[in-house]
Amino acid sequence: MGYELQNRRLSTERVVHKRLLSNYQGKNNNKTARDKLKQPIGSAVRYQLAPTTQTRQGEKMDVAQLVQKLKEHGQEHLLQFWPSLTEEERQQLFHQLNDINMEEVIEFFRHTIASANDEEEKLDEHLQPIPPELHGAVTRTSPELLRHYEQLAMEQIGQGRVAALLLAGGQGTRLGVDYPKGMFNVGCPSGKTLYQLQAERLLRLQQLTEERTGLKGAIPWYIMTSEHTKEPTQEFFRKHDFFGLKEENLVVFEQGMLPCFTLDGKIILETKSHIAKAPDGNGGLYRALRDRRILDDMEKRQIEYIHVYCVDNILVKMADPHFMGFCLSKGADCAAKVVEKAFPTEAVGVVCKVHGHYKVVEYSEITLPTAQKRNADGRLTFSAGNICNHFFTTQFLRKVISGQEGMLQHHIAKKKIAYVDSTGKICKPDKPNGIKMEKFVFDVFQFAKNFVVWEVLREDEFSPLKNSDQSGDKDTPTTARLALYSLHQRQVLAAGGIFVDDEGMRLPLIPSAIPTVPGQEAISKNETNNNEIQKTCSRREEPLICEISPLVSYNGEGLEALVKGKKFRPPLLLSSLSESNGIKN
């Protein structure tokens, strides 16, 4: 649920317009309607319905009772096409409506609208940065301490106390595909999908842990899907034999769905026999952990620490030992991995304290002077950019789902939602016409007793996949693919490998820029600059293709034996012997 660095672009999607509240209040003037949305909006709908109808497996549809329930909440329009529906369509619609806790979802809508104005206030005077002692960073940590963090985490992994939890409810609609985003292949030489890359990172980390500690522990992988992505995801893993993972260690579960509303509180009919529903946001995780008994399963497996992340980051480090180890060393119950904001006005949520509680604050919720504040060292005061990458203890999550989850407020996302008009025609609006309600996974930060932040390098750990190559130049398959190539190129170079062109001449560590001054000649291979390394390098204008299988290396370890002192002509693909013949060059 995103983020413009994985923060859902709250400025547009968590829209809080005063107009919503005024529209709602203006059309519902008596107190009962304001409080419960029980009065119908507009003219009443008349029905000629049988009081009971036979349905599947001998059950009975108590239509009269359903009508009464809908009338109580001003939603009787949902049955306006009932007389023209087939028996199968009636059953579908009846069970959809009967399964909805109407009082609860109407209350969600009422509270969300009523709190809209409160969320519009600027938060500047209430903001505090994360205290330095709780804000770790990989770039400000010694190699010795990083190894210590790694050892702490691997000891827990080896004892089977660590799990990974993937938020994978999104389809690849913006990528131009109709299947789950995790099944997307960005075009690397291996042809691996996001799901496969992540599965193989888990396998390699388990292997690495055994090598380092002698402990053979599995990392259970929990995948939260939506109604639309669950079955395709399960079938994809079955088809590929779970990419080498044990089937019992892959747990796929479904998040909840909520009805979509018009701006004045009417549930939207998507077709004559189907209401419009949407996933309840990645913050729906906590209700799903309870309702699907997922946390019970974790506790049964004696899991104590969980790494939670979003599916679309191609560089994600599964159960990252540095991050996990840092959290363990601090006794954290909740934590966020972040990247440093690139500039003050970057459209990214910031992890900070508000009114003494930790939360993610959207860039639109603070003024420019506050966003531009800097510390004595020149770094931005509010620099911790959220990337939806978190650490939780099972004890913390148990407290959340046992009562605190109900305290979380839904956020408004105004969307273009297909609907059926009064004549039964399906309409696709060209501007937002409705509201989806969602919670965010980071909303629980406020409940943390021991919260910490771990900052990593963006170029090493964050490159989201959101848009198709045709729709723009940001967060696309191309940018994700190049980010992976760049990371792997740097890992090969750090291990002593050398990249050369077709003539055997060393390629530059950083490609030379192509001249942009009109009339200026491009630098030839024989011309040099003052950098001694560059003097031995040829020019290369296209991206250098380099991919390392996660089965070979989790984070650059173990590469020296494969590449040190060797020359490689791109494209380079380092694969494990189990998946191919090793090095392809």
C-alpha positions in Angstrom: 0.0 0.0 0.0 2.1 1.9 -0.9 4.2 5.0 -0.5 6.0 7.0 -3.1 8.9 5.3 -1.6 6.5 2.6 -0.7 4.3 4.9 1.2 1.0 4.9 -0.7 1.4 8.6 -1.9 -0.8 9.7 1.0 -1.2 13.2 -0.3 -3.5 11.9 -3.1 -4.7 8.5 -1.9 -5.2 9.4 1.8 -7.3 12.3 0.6 -9.0 14.2 3.4 -11.3 16.8 1.9 -13.6 18.9 3.9 -16.0 18.5 1.0 -16.5 14.9 2.0 -17.7 15.8 5.4 -19.8 18.7 4.3 -21.5 16.6 1.6 -22.1 13.8 4.0 -23.5 16.1 6.7 -25.5 18.1 4.2 -27.4 15.1 2.9 -27.9 13.6 6.3 -29.2 16.3 8.5 -30.8 14.4 11.3 -28.6 13.0 14.1 -29.4 9.4 13.5 -28.3 9.6 9.9 -25.2 11.5 10.8 -24.3 8.9 13.4 -25.3 5.7 11.8 -26.0 6.5 8.1 -29.3 4.7 8.6 -31.5 7.1 6.6 -31.6 6.4 2.9 -30.1 9.1 0.6 -32.3 9.9 -2.2 -35.6 8.2 -3.1 -36.5 4.9 -1.6 -36.3 1.7 -3.7 -39.4 -0.5 -3.8 -39.1 -4.3 -4.0 -41.3 -7.2 -4.8 -39.3 -10.0 -3.1 -40.2 -13.4 -1.8 -39.5 -13.5 2.0 -37.4 -16.7 1.7 -35.8 -18.4 -1.3 -34.0 -21.7 -1.5 -30.3 -21.5 -2.0 -27.3 -23.8 -2.3 -27.0 -26.9 -0.3 -30.5 -26.6 1.0 -29.9 -23.3 2.8 -32.6 -20.6 2.7 -32.1 -17.0 1.8 -34.0 -14.9 4.2 -34.5 -12.0 1.8 -37.0 -10.2 4.0 -34.5 -10.0 6.8 -31.8 -8.8 4.4 -34.0 -6.1 3.1 -34.7 -4.9 6.7 -31.0 -4.9 7.4 -30.2 -2.8 4.3 -33.0 -0.4 5.1 -31.7 0.2 8.6 -28.4 1.4 7.1 -29.7 3.2 4.1 -28.3 0.7 1.6 -31.5 -0.8 0.1 -30.4 0.4 -3.3 -28.2 -2.7 -3.4 -31.2 -4.8 -4.2 -32.7 -2.6 -6.9 -32.0 -5.1 -9.7 -33.2 -8.2 -7.7 -36.3 -8.9 -9.7 -34.3 -9.1 -13.0 -31.5 -11.3 -11.6 -31.1 -15.0 -12.3 -31.3 -17.4 -9.4 -27.5 -17.9 -9.5 -27.0 -14.1 -9.4 -29.4 -13.7 -6.6 -27.5 -16.3 -4.5 -24.2 -14.5 -5.2 -25.6 -11.1 -4.2 -27.4 -12.4 -1.2 -24.3 -14.1 0.2 -22.1 -11.1 -0.5 -24.5 -8.8 1.4 -25.2 -11.3 4.1 -21.5 -11.8 4.8 -20.9 -8.1 5.4 -21.1 -6.8 8.9 -23.1 -3.8 7.8 -23.1 -2.0 11.1 -19.3 -2.3 11.3 -18.5 -1.1 7.8 -20.9 1.8 8.1 -19.3 2.7 11.3 -15.8 2.5 9.6 -17.1 4.9 7.0 -18.6 7.3 9.5 -15.5 7.5 11.6 -13.2 7.9 8.6 -15.2 10.8 7.2 -15.6 12.4 10.6 -11.8 12.4 11.2 -10.9 13.7 7.8 -10.6 17.3 8.9 -8.4 16.4 11.8 -5.8 14.8 9.4 -5.5 18.0 7.4 -3.6 19.9 10.1 0.1 20.6 9.7 2.1 18.7 12.2 5.3 20.7 12.3 5.2 21.8 15.9 4.5 18.3 17.1 7.3 16.6 15.2 10.5 15.1 16.7 13.2 13.2 14.8 14.1 9.7 15.9 16.6 9.9 18.7 20.2 9.2 17.5 20.7 6.3 19.8 17.7 4.6 18.2 18.6 5.5 14.6 21.2 3.1 13.4 22.7 3.2 9.9 24.7 0.7 7.9 27.1 3.5 6.7 27.8 4.6 10.3 28.4 1.1 11.7 31.8 -0.6 11.9 32.4 -3.9 10.1 32.9 -5.5 13.5 29.5 -4.4 14.8 27.8 -5.4 11.5 29.3 -8.9 11.9 28.0 -8.9 15.5 24.5 -8.0 14.3 24.7 -10.7 11.7 25.7 -13.3 14.2 22.8 -12.4 16.5 20.3 -12.7 13.8 21.7 -16.0 12.4 21.6 -17.6 15.8 17.8 -16.8 15.9 17.4 -18.0 12.3 19.2 -21.2 13.0 16.9 -21.9 16.0 13.8 -21.4 13.8 12.7 -18.2 15.5 12.6 -15.9 12.5 9.9 -15.6 9.8 9.5 -13.5 6.7 6.1 -12.0 5.8 5.4 -10.7 2.4 2.6 -8.1 1.6 1.5 -9.3 -1.8 -2.1 -8.1 -2.3 -1.4 -6.0 -5.3 -2.0 -7.0 -8.9 0.2 -5.8 -11.7 -2.5 -3.5 -13.2 -0.1 -0.5 -13.5 2.5 -2.8 -15.0 0.0 -3.7 -17.8 -0.6 -7.2 -16.6 -3.6 -9.0 -15.0 -1.7 -11.3 -12.6 -0.1 -10.7 -9.2 2.9 -8.4 -9.1 5.1 -11.1 -7.5 4.8 -13.1 -10.7 6.3 -10.3 -12.8 9.6 -10.8 -14.6 11.5 -7.5 -15.1 13.6 -8.9 -17.9 16.9 -10.0 -16.3 19.0 -12.6 -18.1 17.8 -15.3 -15.7 14.1 -14.6 -16.4 13.4 -14.9 -12.7 10.2 -13.3 -11.2 10.1 -11.3 -8.0 8.6 -14.3 -6.2 11.5 -16.5 -7.4 14.2 -14.0 -6.5 12.8 -13.7 -3.0 12.3 -17.5 -2.5 15.9 -18.1 -3.5 17.2 -15.4 -1.1 15.5 -17.2 1.7 17.1 -20.5 0.6 20.5 -18.9 0.5 20.1 -17.2 3.9 19.2 -20.6 5.4 22.2 -22.2 3.9 24.5 -19.3 4.9 23.1 -19.5 8.5 24.0 -23.2 8.7 27.5 -22.5 7.4 28.1 -19.8 9.9 26.4 -21.2 13.0 26.0 -25.0 12.4 22.3 -24.6 13.1 19.8 -25.8 10.4 16.7 -23.6 10.9 14.0 -22.9 8.3 12.6 -19.4 7.7 8.8 -19.8 7.3 7.5 -17.5 4.6 4.0 -16.0 5.1 2.5 -14.3 2.0 -0.6 -12.1 2.5 -2.6 -11.9 -0.7 -5.9 -10.4 -1.7 -9.0 -12.0 -3.0 -7.7 -11.5 -6.5 -4.1 -12.7 -6.0 -4.4 -15.7 -3.6 -5.2 -18.5 -6.1 -2.8 -17.4 -8.8 -0.1 -17.1 -6.2 -0.7 -20.5 -4.8 -0.9 -22.1 -8.3 2.4 -20.3 -9.3 4.3 -21.7 -6.4 2.9 -25.2 -6.9 3.8 -25.1 -10.6 7.4 -24.2 -9.8 7.7 -26.7 -6.9 7.9 -23.9 -4.4 11.3 -22.9 -5.8 13.0 -25.4 -3.6 11.3 -24.3 -0.4 9.5 -26.9 1.7 5.8 -26.6 1.1 4.9 -26.6 4.8 7.1 -23.5 5.2 5.1 -21.4 2.7 1.8 -20.1 4.2 -0.4 -18.1 1.8 -3.4 -16.3 3.4 -5.9 -13.7 2.3 -6.4 -10.2 3.7 -9.9 -8.8 4.2 -12.0 -6.9 1.7 -14.2 -3.8 2.4 -17.1 -2.4 0.3 -16.4 0.7 -1.7 -18.5 3.8 -1.0 -19.8 6.8 -2.9 -18.8 10.1 -1.4 -22.1 10.4 0.4 -22.0 6.9 2.0 -23.7 4.5 -0.4 -22.1 1.2 -1.0 -21.3 0.9 -4.7 -22.8 -1.8 -7.0 -20.1 -2.9 -9.5 -22.6 -4.9 -11.5 -26.3 -5.7 -10.9 -25.3 -8.7 -8.7 -21.9 -7.7 -7.3 -20.9 -5.0 -4.9 -17.6 -3.1 -5.4 -15.0 -4.2 -2.9 -11.3 -3.5 -2.3 -8.6 -4.9 -0.1 -8.4 -3.2 3.3 -4.9 -1.9 2.8 -1.6 -3.5 3.9 -2.7 -2.5 7.5 -5.3 -5.2 7.0 -2.5 -7.5 8.0 -3.3 -7.3 11.7 -6.9 -8.4 11.3 -5.9 -11.1 9.0 -3.2 -12.4 11.5 -6.1 -12.8 13.9 -9.0 -13.9 11.7 -6.9 -16.3 9.6 -5.1 -17.6 12.8 -1.7 -16.8 11.2 -0.2 -15.5 14.4 -1.4 -18.7 16.1 0.6 -20.6 13.5 3.7 -18.5 14.1 3.5 -19.1 17.8 3.0 -22.8 17.3 6.2 -22.8 15.3 7.9 -20.8 18.1 8.5 -17.8 15.8 9.6 -14.7 17.8 10.8 -12.3 15.2 9.2 -11.3 11.9 10.4 -9.4 8.9 7.5 -7.7 7.0 8.0 -6.1 3.6 6.2 -5.3 0.3 6.4 -7.5 -2.8 7.6 -4.9 -5.4 11.1 -4.1 -4.1 13.5 -6.1 -6.3 16.4 -5.4 -4.0 14.7 -6.5 -0.7 16.9 -8.5 1.6 14.8 -11.3 3.1 15.1 -11.4 6.9 18.2 -9.1 6.6 20.6 -10.2 9.3 22.0 -6.7 9.8 18.5 -5.2 10.3 17.3 -8.1 12.4 20.5 -8.2 14.5 20.4 -4.4 15.1 16.8 -4.8 16.3 17.7 -7.7 18.6 20.6 -5.8 20.1 18.3 -2.9 21.0 15.6 -5.1 22.4 13.1 -3.6 19.8 9.5 -4.8 19.6 8.9 -2.8 16.4 11.2 -1.2 13.8 11.5 0.3 10.4 14.1 0.0 7.8 14.5 3.4 6.0 16.5 5.2 3.4 17.7 8.7 3.7 15.6 11.3 1.9 17.3 12.4 -1.3 16.1 16.1 -0.9 13.7 18.0 1.4 10.7 17.9 -0.8 11.0 14.3 -2.0 7.5 12.7 -2.0 8.2 10.2 0.7 6.7 9.6 4.2 9.1 10.2 7.1 9.4 8.1 10.1 9.4 10.3 13.2 7.7 11.0 16.5 4.4 12.9 16.7 2.9 13.8 20.1 5.4 11.4 21.6 4.4 8.5 19.4 6.2 7.0 16.5 4.5 7.2 13.1 5.0 7.9 9.4 4.2 11.5 8.4 3.5 12.2 4.8 5.5 15.0 3.2 2.3 17.0 2.6 1.6 17.1 6.3 4.6 19.3 7.1 5.6 22.7 5.8 8.7 23.4 3.6 10.7 25.1 6.4 10.4 21.9 8.6 11.2 19.7 5.7 14.4 21.7 5.0 15.7 21.6 8.6 19.2 20.2 8.9 21.4 19.0 11.7 24.8 20.3 12.5 26.3 17.6 10.3 24.3 18.9 7.3 21.9 15.9 7.2 18.2 16.5 7.0 16.6 16.5 10.5 13.6 14.5 9.2 15.5 12.2 6.9 14.1 8.7 7.6 12.3 7.8 4.4 9.8 5.0 4.8 10.1 2.0 2.4 7.6 -0.4 4.0 10.2 -2.7 5.4 9.6 -3.6 9.1 10.5 -5.7 12.1 8.0 -7.0 14.7 8.1 -9.4 17.6 5.3 -11.9 17.9 4.6 -10.6 21.4 4.1 -7.1 20.0 1.8 -8.4 17.3 -0.2 -10.4 19.8 -0.9 -7.2 21.7 -1.9 -5.4 18.5 -4.4 -8.0 17.4 -5.8 -8.5 20.9 -7.3 -5.0 21.0 -5.1 -2.3 19.6 -6.0 -3.1 16.0 -9.5 -1.8 16.6 -8.1 1.6 17.6 -6.5 2.1 14.1 -8.2 4.6 11.9 -9.0 3.8 8.3 -7.7 6.2 5.7 -9.5 7.5 2.7 -8.4 6.7 -0.9 -10.4 8.4 -3.5 -10.6 6.2 -6.6 -12.3 5.8 -10.0 -14.6 2.9 -9.3 -16.7 1.1 -11.9 -20.4 1.1 -11.1 -23.8 0.2 -12.5 -26.2 3.1 -13.1 -29.9 3.1 -12.6 -30.5 1.5 -16.0 -28.2 -1.4 -15.3 -25.4 -0.1 -17.5 -21.8 -0.6 -16.2 -20.0 2.8 -16.2 -16.3 3.5 -15.9 -15.8 7.0 -14.5 -13.0 9.3 -15.8 -12.5 10.9 -12.4 -12.6 9.7 -8.7 -16.2 8.9 -7.8 -15.8 6.8 -4.7 -13.9 5.9 -1.6 -11.8 2.9 -0.6 -11.0 2.5 3.0 -7.7 1.1 4.1 -5.3 0.9 7.0 -1.5 1.0 6.7 0.9 -1.5 8.1 2.9 1.3 9.8 -0.1 2.6 11.7 0.9 0.3 14.6 4.2 2.1 15.2 2.3 4.3 17.8 1.9 1.2 20.0 5.6 0.4 20.2 7.4 0.5 23.5 10.9 0.0 22.0 11.0 1.4 18.5 14.1 1.7 16.4 15.1 2.7 12.9 17.8 1.1 10.7 19.0 3.2 7.7 20.4 1.6 4.6 21.6 2.8 1.2 18.9 3.2 -1.3 21.1 2.0 -4.2 21.7 -1.3 -2.3 18.3 -2.0 -1.0 15.4 -0.1 -2.5 14.1 -0.1 -6.1 10.3 -0.4 -6.2 8.4 -1.7 -9.2 5.1 0.2 -9.8 4.7 1.4 -13.4 5.1 0.0 -16.8 7.9 1.2 -19.1 5.3 2.8 -21.3 3.8 4.9 -18.5 6.9 6.8 -17.3 10.5 6.6 -16.3 10.1 6.1 -12.6 9.8 2.8 -10.7 9.5 0.7 -13.9 10.8 -2.7 -14.9 13.8 -1.0 -16.5 14.7 1.0 -13.4 14.3 -2.1 -11.3 16.4 -4.2 -13.6 19.2 -1.6 -13.8 19.2 -1.2 -10.0 19.8 -5.0 -9.7 22.5 -4.9 -12.4 24.3 -2.0 -10.6 24.2 -3.8 -7.2 25.6 -7.0 -8.7 28.2 -5.2 -10.7 29.5 -3.5 -7.5 29.6 -6.8 -5.7 31.6 -8.5 -8.5 34.1 -5.5 -8.5 34.3 -5.6 -4.7 35.2 -9.3 -4.9 38.0 -8.6 -7.4 36.3 -9.2 -10.7 37.1 -7.2 -13.8 34.8 -6.2 -16.6 36.2 -5.8 -20.0 34.9 -4.9 -23.5 35.1 -7.1 -26.6 38.7 -6.0 -27.1 39.8 -7.0 -23.6 40.0 -3.4 -22.4 38.8 -2.7 -18.9 35.4 -1.1 -18.6 35.1 2.0 -16.3 33.8 1.6 -12.8 31.4 4.5 -13.6 30.5 5.0 -17.2 31.7 8.3 -18.7 28.9 10.7 -19.5 28.0 11.3 -23.1 28.8 15.0 -24.0 25.7 17.2 -24.2 27.4 20.4 -25.4 26.5 21.0 -29.1 29.4 20.4 -31.4 31.5 18.8 -28.7 33.2 15.5 -29.8 32.8 12.4 -27.8 35.9 11.3 -25.9 37.6 8.5 -27.8 38.9 5.3 -26.3 42.5 6.7 -26.5 41.8 9.9 -24.6 42.1 9.9 -20.8 41.3 11.9 -17.7 43.2 12.4 -14.5 41.8 9.3 -12.8 44.4 6.5 -13.0 41.8 3.8 -13.2 39.9 5.5 -15.9 43.1 5.8 -18.0 43.0 2.0 -18.5 39.3 1.9 -19.3 37.3 2.0 -22.5 34.1 3.9 -22.9 30.7 2.2 -22.4 27.5 4.0 -23.1 24.9 1.2 -22.5 24.1 -0.3 -19.1 26.4 -3.1 -18.0 24.4 -6.3 -17.6 25.4 -8.3 -14.6 23.2 -10.7 -12.6 24.1 -12.9 -9.7 21.7 -15.7 -8.7 20.5 -15.4 -5.0 21.5 -19.1 -4.8 25.1 -18.0 -5.4 25.3 -15.1 -3.0 22.8 -13.4 -0.6 24.6 -10.1 -0.3 27.9 -10.4 -2.1 29.5 -13.0 0.1 31.4 -15.9 -1.4 32.1 -14.3 -4.7 35.9 -14.0 -4.5 36.4 -17.7 -5.3 34.4 -17.2 -8.4 35.5 -13.9 -9.8 38.7 -12.6 -8.2 41.3 -11.7 -10.8 39.1 -12.9 -13.6 37.9 -10.9 -16.6 34.3 -10.9 -17.8 32.7 -9.5 -20.9 29.1 -8.4 -20.2 26.5 -9.7 -20.1 27.5 -11.8 -17.0 25.2 -14.2 -15.3 26.5 -16.0 -12.2 24.3 -19.0 -11.5 24.6 -21.9 -9.0 25.6 -25.3 -10.4 22.2 -26.6 -9.3 20.3 -24.3 -11.7 22.7 -24.2 -14.6 26.4 -24.6 -15.6 27.5 -21.8 -13.3 29.1 -18.7 -15.0 27.5 -17.5 -18.3 29.7 -14.9 -20.0 
